[in-house]
């Protein structure tokens, strides 16, 4: 049996791939990769490496998660070194834990290789620090994507009344709903919001607004998109460095 390396590909910029992740990619016999992993990473592989695409997009999944788990398992029966390449970090809404449990139950050895999460890196490339002295001392990372089969939201909206920075991942298609819920719990309509599309890549675009205005401004941005809510958004005016304004 082979070993599976549940590997974070980082937020998009290939230079943010960790040294350990690069070594795993270079030695891999097969790479099972997601939509958000920079495709240039696949150019770093050895000759003969097999590629298996299992990307997911809203309303369109190449394979359901249960079948992806089985693909990883079957690959470990066939190859010595299997790299499961996931955008960002494998355990930040990456379902890496589910895949690891599936492998453990079947006697397959695995290892986590952390990746730089988009929750911090994407705002940073947009000139928005997730914490800043005198503004906020904490931040929350929240999934913007919930199962459509659930009758009620699992997000504890009432807990978000504080001045923490809130980062929503995979939430661009629910931007209007997110803003509505935050206003309902008492956040002012003029509370600062930024939406960052294709963060850390040459196509990065950031739109800044408020809970009241951001949907109209950012609704047509392409995915992947990240939403930042909080007073730290105002610092972009001073700290923007990556995008060509």
C-alpha positions in Angstrom: 0.0 0.0 0.0 1.1 3.5 -0.7 1.0 6.6 1.4 -1.3 9.6 0.8 -0.1 13.2 1.3 -3.1 15.5 1.9 -1.4 18.6 0.7 -2.3 22.3 0.7 -1.6 24.1 -2.6 -1.9 27.6 -1.1 -4.3 30.4 -2.2 -3.3 30.6 -5.9 0.1 32.3 -6.3 2.4 29.4 -7.1 5.2 31.1 -5.1 3.1 30.6 -2.0 3.4 26.8 -2.3 5.4 25.5 0.7 8.8 23.8 0.2 7.4 20.6 1.7 4.4 20.6 -0.6 6.7 21.1 -3.6 8.9 18.2 -2.6 5.8 16.0 -2.3 4.6 17.1 -5.8 8.0 16.4 -7.3 8.1 12.9 -5.9 4.4 12.0 -6.5 3.3 9.0 -8.6 -0.2 10.4 -8.9 -1.7 13.7 -8.1 -5.5 14.0 -7.3 -6.2 17.7 -7.6 -8.9 20.3 -7.1 -10.1 23.2 -9.2 -8.4 25.9 -7.0 -4.9 24.4 -7.1 -2.8 26.4 -9.5 -2.4 24.2 -12.6 1.3 25.3 -12.9 2.0 23.1 -9.9 1.4 20.1 -12.1 4.4 21.1 -14.2 6.7 20.4 -11.3 6.0 16.6 -11.4 8.3 13.8 -12.4 7.9 12.1 -15.8 5.1 9.5 -15.8 3.1 11.1 -12.9 -0.6 10.5 -13.4 -3.1 13.3 -12.9 -6.7 12.8 -11.7 -9.0 15.9 -11.6 -11.7 15.9 -9.0 -12.6 19.6 -9.0 -15.8 21.1 -7.6 -17.7 24.2 -8.5 -21.0 25.5 -7.2 -23.7 23.3 -8.6 -21.2 21.2 -10.6 -19.0 18.5 -9.0 -16.8 16.3 -11.1 -17.4 13.6 -8.4 -19.3 13.6 -5.1 -17.1 13.6 -2.1 -17.8 9.9 -1.3 -16.4 8.9 -4.7 -13.4 11.2 -4.3 -12.6 9.4 -1.1 -12.7 6.1 -3.0 -10.5 7.4 -5.8 -7.8 8.4 -3.2 -8.1 5.0 -1.6 -7.8 3.1 -4.8 -4.8 5.2 -5.8 -3.1 4.3 -2.6 -3.6 0.6 -3.5 -1.9 1.2 -6.9 0.8 3.8 -6.2 3.5 4.3 -3.6 3.2 8.1 -3.2 -0.2 9.7 -3.7 -0.6 13.5 -3.4 -4.1 14.8 -2.8 -3.6 18.5 -3.8 -6.2 20.9 -2.4 -6.5 24.7 -2.7 -5.5 26.6 0.4 -5.1 24.3 3.4 -6.5 20.8 3.4 -8.2 21.3 6.8 -9.7 24.8 6.3 -13.1 23.8 4.7 -11.1 21.5 2.5 -12.7 18.2 3.7 -9.2 16.8 4.3 -10.3 15.4 7.6 -13.1 13.4 6.0 -10.6 12.0 3.5 -8.1 11.1 6.2 -10.8 9.3 8.2 -11.8 7.3 5.2 -8.2 6.3 4.6 -7.5 5.5 8.3 -10.6 3.2 8.4 -9.1 1.2 5.5 -5.6 1.0 6.8 -4.0 3.5 4.5 -1.1 5.7 5.9 -1.5 9.4 5.4 0.2 12.7 6.2 -1.1 16.3 6.2 1.0 18.9 4.5 -0.4 22.3 5.6 -1.0 25.0 3.0 -1.2 28.8 3.3 -4.9 29.5 3.7 -6.7 32.0 1.5 -8.5 33.3 4.6 -5.3 35.2 5.5 -3.3 35.4 2.3 -6.0 36.8 0.0 -6.9 39.7 2.2 -3.2 40.4 2.7 -2.6 40.6 -1.0 -5.5 43.0 -1.2 -3.9 45.2 1.5 -6.4 44.2 4.3 -4.9 42.8 7.5 -7.2 40.5 9.3 -6.1 41.9 12.6 -4.7 45.4 13.5 -3.9 46.9 16.8 -6.5 49.4 17.9 -9.1 48.0 15.4 -9.5 44.3 16.1 -7.7 41.6 18.0 -9.4 38.6 16.5 -10.9 37.2 13.3 -13.3 34.5 12.3 -13.2 32.3 9.3 -16.7 31.1 8.1 -17.9 28.9 5.3 -20.1 30.8 2.9 -21.2 27.6 1.4 -23.8 25.5 3.2 -25.7 22.4 2.1 -28.8 23.3 0.2 -30.5 20.3 1.8 -30.5 21.8 5.3 -33.6 23.6 6.5 -31.7 26.0 8.7 -28.3 27.7 8.6 -25.6 26.1 10.7 -23.9 29.5 11.0 -24.3 31.0 14.5 -25.1 34.5 13.2 -25.9 35.9 16.7 -22.3 35.3 17.7 -21.1 37.8 15.0 -22.3 40.9 16.7 -18.7 41.7 17.9 -16.1 43.7 16.0 -14.1 40.7 15.0 -13.0 40.6 11.4 -15.2 38.0 9.6 -13.8 36.2 6.5 -16.3 34.2 4.4 -14.8 31.6 2.1 -16.8 30.3 -0.9 -19.5 32.8 -0.3 -19.7 34.9 -3.4 -22.9 33.3 -4.6 -24.5 34.1 -1.2 -23.2 37.6 -0.8 -26.6 39.3 -0.7 -27.8 36.8 2.0 -24.7 37.2 4.1 -25.1 41.0 4.2 -28.8 40.7 5.0 -28.1 38.4 8.0 -25.3 40.6 9.4 -27.6 43.7 9.2 -30.4 41.7 10.9 -28.2 40.9 13.9 -27.4 44.6 14.3 -24.4 45.5 12.2 -24.9 49.0 10.7 -25.7 49.2 7.0 -22.5 51.3 6.4 -20.3 48.6 7.9 -17.2 48.1 5.7 -17.0 45.0 3.4 -14.6 43.9 0.7 -15.0 41.2 -1.9 -11.8 39.8 -3.4 -12.0 37.8 -6.6 -9.2 35.4 -7.7 -7.0 36.5 -4.9 -3.2 36.3 -5.1 -3.3 35.7 -8.9 -2.7 38.2 -11.7 -6.5 38.4 -12.2 -7.1 39.5 -8.6 -9.8 42.2 -8.3 -11.0 43.8 -5.1 -14.2 45.7 -4.6 -14.9 47.7 -1.4 -18.3 48.8 -0.2 -20.7 48.5 2.8 -23.2 45.9 3.9 -25.8 47.9 2.0 -23.9 48.5 -1.2 -21.4 45.7 -1.7 -23.8 43.3 -3.5 -24.6 45.7 -6.3 -20.9 46.5 -6.7 -19.5 42.9 -6.6 -22.3 40.6 -7.8 -20.7 40.1 -11.2 -17.2 39.2 -9.9 -16.0 35.8 -11.0 -15.3 33.0 -8.5 -13.4 32.1 -6.4 -14.3 35.0 -4.2 -13.6 35.9 -0.6 -15.6 38.3 1.6 -14.0 40.4 4.4 -16.3 42.1 6.8 -14.8 44.6 9.4 -13.2 47.9 10.1 -9.9 46.6 8.8 -11.2 46.9 5.3 -10.6 50.7 5.6 -6.9 50.1 5.8 -6.8 49.0 2.2 -6.5 52.7 1.2 -3.1 52.8 2.9 -1.9 49.2 2.4 -2.9 48.2 -1.1 0.2 46.9 -2.9 -0.5 44.0 -5.2 -3.2 45.1 -7.6 -2.6 47.6 -10.3 -5.0 50.3 -9.4 
